Amino acid sequence: MGTVRVGDLRPGMVLARPALDKTGHVILRDGLPLTDKHVQLLTSWKVEGVDVVGVNDVPLAELEAAAASDPQTKARLESIESRFQGITDEVLLQLRDIVKRRCLSSSVRP
């Protein structure tokens, strides 16, 4: 499963998780094969991306390496890393990676 930007969705792709609006309400259920009409709906609700079955996420290290040349993104990543310094709890480390991936997805597109 991987996140796909709404503009890159194609009919027939299947949602791995429910598509949510900005307030967390379900717009489309998981397991739904997407149609052009669904993509239009997601666009109108200003959904940025959805999780799709069969799409692999780019490894975080690869995204970080691609962003290394951008000083602003590098500073944001360092700030995130400093906030999680000394943390050993696996759940919190997963949260750190989610925050980093979100930061990178807004600045680098593999």
N, C-alpha and C positions, 0 to 999 in steps of 0.2 A: 504494500500500500504506500502511496506517496501523494503529496499535495500537488495539485495542478491548478494553475491560475485559470480563472473563468474564461478568459480570452483564448486559452489553449484547449479548452474542452471540445470533444468531438462526439457526435451522436454515437450511441452504442457503448460508451464508457460507462462503467458501473460504480456507483457511489459505495465506498468502503465504510463511510460513516455518514450520519445524517448531515445535510447541509443546513447550517444555522444562519439566521440573520444576526445583525450586530447586537441584539439584545438576548441572543441565545435561544430564540424560538426556532423550532424545526420548520424549514421550508420544504425540503425534500427528504424522504426517508432513505436509510441505507439499503443497499441492494437494488436500488432503482437504476435500470438502464436509461441513460440520458438521451433526450431528444433535443432537436433545435429549440423547441418551445421551453424546455427546462433550462437550457443555457440562457435564453432571453429572460426567463424569470429570475435566475440568479444575478444576471446583469442588472436588472431593474431594482433588485433588492441590494445592490452594491456589495455583493459577496465577492471577496477577493480571490479565494481559492477553496477547493474542496479536496477531500481525500478520495482517491480513485483506486479501485482494485487493479493490481497488476502493474502499477507504476512504482518504481523504486526511487527512494529519496537519494539524492547525491550525498555521499559521506560528508559529515561536518568538516573534517580536516581539509577536504577538497575545496569546500566553499570558503573556508578561512584562508587557504593559500591563494585563491583567486582574488580575495579582497585585500590582501596584504599591501597592495600598492596604493590603496585609497586611505589617506591619513584620517579622514573623518570616520570611516567605518572601523579602522584599526583602533582609534581612540574609544569608540563605542564598545568594541569587543573587550578592550582592556578594562573599561569601567565595569562591564558585566562580570568579567573574571574576578575583579577585585571584590565585588560584592559577595562572591561565593568562596572566597579564599578561606581555607581551613575547614570547609564543609566536607564531611565524609558520608553523610546520609545519601544513599543511592537515589531516593526519590527527589531530593533537592538537587542532586547533580543532574538528574534527567530534566528537571525544570530549568536548570542553567542552560543545558543544551537546546532546549526548546526556545528559550529567550534568545540565545545566540543565533539559532537557525532563523528565527523571525527577523532579527536584525539584519542578517545576511541576505535574506530573501527580498528585502526591500531595497538592497543596494547592489546585489550581484545576481545575475541570472546565468546559470551554467549553460 
